[in-house]
């Protein structure tokens, strides 16, 4: 589920829609959390779908570390990519605001965290030489994303968390330990889906 202070807006024909903040979302705020309305689809089920539905599932879903397709039920599926994303994924089935997200600003993810099945060509962005998202980007850039998440978690207890009640119970103690700096953050590399191990 996406943070409640967001809305869907049309951008233009090339990009389509995006998710925008309607109020300030401070750094460290949960901006998305996997909840029980999100669909977790087995790959064999996705393969069995008719072409029309399969196409949309593949377009709007991402994969978890087990290879299941996660299809978000709400506007979360419209969050667009940026190499300078203001949201950062974690190993705890949630994403945090990596910095303060201003009212009217688009929420973005780095699709490199999403275990994409195929490379994804991107619009050019200043300040980076990356032009494609690759299926194994988690292996390359996890340390950078972990650093962003670690910094965001330092603000976690200081900001409102309207989605906290949706955090999965198995993650609560780990998150509390990270917030209280009793344990290090679990690396996002833990959610990498290794296709070679599945063969």
ZIJOVEN-V448012 format. One record per pair of residues at least 12 apart in sequence whose ideal C-beta (glycine too) atoms are under 6 Angstrom apart, sorted by the first residue. I is the first residue (numbers start at 1). J is the second residue. D is the distance in whole Angstrom. If there is no record, write none. Layout:
BEGIN
i = {I,I}
j = {J,J}
d = {D,D}
END
This chain:
BEGIN
i = {1,1,1,2,2,2,2,3,3,4,5,5,6,6,7,7,8,8,17,18,18,19,19,19,19,20,21,21,21,23,24,25,25,26,26,27,27,27,27,27,28,28,28,28,28,29,29,30,30,30,31,31,31,32,32,33,33,33,33,34,35,37,38,38,39,40,40,41,43,46,57,60,62,63,63,65,65,67,79,79,80,81,82,83,83,83,85,85,85,86,86,86,86,87,87,88,88,88,89,89,90,91,91,91,91,92,92,93,96,98,98,111,112,112,112,115,116,119,119,120,138,138,142,142,142,145,146,146,146,150,153,153,156,157}
j = {33,35,74,32,74,75,76,25,31,162,22,23,19,21,20,22,75,78,78,80,106,75,78,79,107,106,101,103,105,103,103,97,101,100,159,97,99,100,152,155,96,152,155,156,159,97,159,94,161,163,87,95,97,76,95,94,163,166,167,93,166,73,72,73,71,68,70,69,67,69,71,77,114,115,193,191,193,193,107,109,108,111,108,125,128,130,108,109,110,98,99,101,108,107,109,145,148,149,113,188,149,186,188,190,191,171,175,168,152,148,152,133,133,137,141,193,135,132,134,133,189,192,187,188,189,188,185,187,188,185,178,179,179,179}
d = {6,5,6,6,6,5,5,6,5,6,5,4,5,6,6,5,5,6,5,5,5,5,5,5,5,5,5,6,5,6,6,5,4,6,4,5,5,5,6,5,6,5,3,5,5,5,5,5,6,4,5,5,5,5,4,4,5,5,6,4,5,4,5,6,4,5,6,4,6,5,6,4,4,4,5,4,5,5,6,5,6,4,4,5,4,5,4,5,4,6,6,5,6,6,5,6,4,5,4,6,5,4,5,5,6,4,6,6,4,5,6,4,5,3,6,4,5,5,5,4,6,4,6,5,4,5,6,5,6,5,5,6,5,5}
END
